[in-house]
Amino acid sequence: MTCKAEDYLTGKTAWCPGCGNFAIRKALAEALAELEIPSHEIIIFSGIGQAAKMPHYIKTNGFNGLHGRALPPAVGSRAANKELKVIVESGDGDSYGEGGNHFIHNIRRNPDIAHFVHNNQVYGLTKGQASPTSDPGMQTGVQVTGVSIPPLNPLSLALTMGSGFIARSFSGEKEHLKETMKEAINFPGYALVDILQPCVSFNKVNTFGWYKQRVYYPEIEDHYDWNNAMALTRQWGDRIPLGIFYKSPRMTFESSQLVLEGEPLVRRPFDPSRMASLQDEFY
Amino acid sequence: MELNLLIGGAAGQGMETIMNLLGKSLVREGFGIIYSKDYMSRVRGGHNFSRLRIAPGTPWSNVETVDILVALNEETYFLHRENLAPSARIIYDPQDFNLPEQESRGVPVELKSLAEEAGGKVMANTVAVGALLVLMGLETNTVESLLEDTFAGKEGAVEKNIAALQSGYDAAASYCSACFTLPPRNESGKKLFIDGNQVLGMSALASGCRFLSAYPMTPSTGVMNYLAAKSTDYPLVVEQAEDEVAAINMALGAAYTGVRSLTCTSGGGFSLMVEGLSLAGMTETPLVIIVAMRPGPATGFPTRTEQGDLNFVIHGGHGEFPRAVLSATSQEDAFYRLNKAFALADRYQTPVIFLSDQNFADTHRSVEPFDFSRLNYDLALAGEGEFEKPYKRYRASKNGVSPRILPGEHAGEVVLIDSDEHDEQGNITESAEVRRMMAEKRMRKLQGLAEEMDEPDLYGDPHPEVLLVGWGSNYGVLREAVDALSEAGIKTAMLHYSDIYPLPVQRLQELLGEVKKSYCVENNATGQLAGLIRRETGLQIGGLILKYDGRPFLPREIVEEVENDL
């Protein structure tokens, strides 16, 4: 089977010219094409925000749900049909703010989901308020004297919670992004890719140039080295490392559910009239 | 001819063990029973009690009178003394406390000492069951065989429990052997001994539910417990969510992907779910939500009962979307009605709320076995050739229902659902015209749902002068009140709603003009069903009989309200 990246592109995008989302969309289409996964065998779950519009612009099954709630339906879907590839695409506000509780507990749960967080360190759809990852000091219409609380570090948090796949990429490094996405999609378990991207309309601090000057590729010899990974997740400022910092599979949500062995639940035949023995314990 | 037992003590003293053992053995012997619990929101201490009533046929409700009181502590005696029948007996442990001197009805049984002699203090409850049996004039053999079933494989446990049972039996025999007469046994075959939450769990599983995500919340947790226990043997995933927001969204993800899905909660949890409820309506995703009511607002009375969330479940969720609300009435009815909830959710691709409450959830009755062949398992999907290609999830249709396929099941076709207003394909739109079309399409489904609703159940005098209108778990107590009022010469009937929304109105409209006086009987402070009837029909129910102290109605309370008013 030959898949072309263009075949995965659909819809008319509603993003600002120069938005990092364009490159992320293209990288995703290329990753899916190179992995040769047919459109109908993929579901993209998203929440609300500019990033969360991705299901409308990539030709796959799509569940564009509620703000902050992209992960829970993705988990439910994994239980129903484990044969479908599940990708979650949402922004930093959606994934780390509104959806923070789901983020934490799904790391514990470890479903086979690739989670691509478009992290532009600002709220785009609501026009420019601080996000959980905004750098201290950033002034906005709401944070009028500048962001005064430290940012949430999603990769450190995920690593501490026991996440098995932790990576950072950048929309301005499309080849790296595509390869990272492919690895995340193929990883058995929850794979978090924090994708730095500029917001040309609302983030005047962390611009394309700001990221481009800072990102670099550290040598990572051992993907099982938790301490090294933790050090990399904590680097921020003058130099920002990109790469797969940690990769160590562990028991997944699906494999811990013995009932999921064999045919996906969605395809198993069922006849209520054969269930009458359920009553026996009540006689 | 009937017999009423009450067992009371502190939380953690094992009243439930006694009642489950006794209740099940009584049902095995052919007696019709009802057993309900009154418990506090604590794990130890306080005062908890259970009532068990044995009556001809199968009783519909418990009553206040107590014929045999098992007082596991002194407080229990004083709290229930005024309801003791003149001929009552009181089983108690004289090593724990003594009854007042003037109390002549005591049956002292050294529950703890006898249990220790039999092999362990933990069996004090089995000793108590032995004492109860002899008072009722029953042999120990049925309970013995139940103990054998319960403790099979646990070394020595069967023998020790049977010894404990026998010692209780012997100890009480010298005070009062067969001093109560039991009602006749039922002729017809085997009956189930089952509570409301177990009925709902069993119905869900037999309806083909394959995914439950929930956050534990009294009094709905029993459904989760039942299904979790089955999840190792049946094709079912039970996931304890991090919160109710996750619970409903997980269930929606599973439903979208193609399995019958369920979540269950109580009012506070449902508050967190309503955003997801609205998502189910917008994305046209089938979902069943069991809401087991307890008194609110906020944390309210966690372990008690109320019917205070009817308005909430009908109106909860932002925006306008179709839904159905069905309710739990009797154990018999609830089994088939929850199945109907699944069938409607699939047929109309929209959320269906099943409204239960603590009174229903925690009450055991002896009921006829269920007919599983009556259950629906039709996901109402469009097969290959039954939908136009390319597939459009929200294709316009006359009844508002679009052909539904599952993601991944048709090569080349994708399924896109969206929380934003969307076009037929499922893509975001800002078009006024498309918005109007989609809003109308969704709401057309409400017409179809309305046609699916069962008219309320009519019971009692065929030409009544007094009409009692009720819903949900008050079914049993209303039946008993109707019977009592009829016996007193007042021509009475009841109209009882199981399917509540969209409200079926025909039978009520026919009947209401014929009766002299009508009352809506509800476990809430504002008469929410009466309000719904008024909104939907313009009809005013004559009076309200309301109870909102967290306890279920007793038949006497309804009868007295009617008699005093007439």
Interface residues (C-beta under 8 A of the other chain):
Chain A: G11 A14 P38 S39 H40 E41 I43 F45 I48 K53 P55 H56 K59 T60 N61 G62 F63 N64 G65 L66 R69 L71 P72 P73 A74 V75 G76 S77 A79 A80 N81 E83 L84 N101 H102 I104 H105 Q257 L258 V259 L260 L265 V266 R268 F270 D271 P272 S273 R274 M275 A276 L278 Q279 F282 Y283
Chain B: R28 K190 K191 L192 F193 I194 Q198 M202 L205 A206 S207 G208 R210 F211 S213 K230 S231 T232 Y234 P235 L236 V237 E239 A241 E242 D243 V245 A246 A247 N249 M250 A251 L252 G253 A254 A255 Y256 T257 G258 V259 S261 E275 G276 L279 T283 N339 P369 F370 F372 S373 L375 N376 Y377 L406 P407 G408 E409 H410 A411 G412 E413 V414 V415 L416 I417 D418 S419 D420 G426 N427 I428
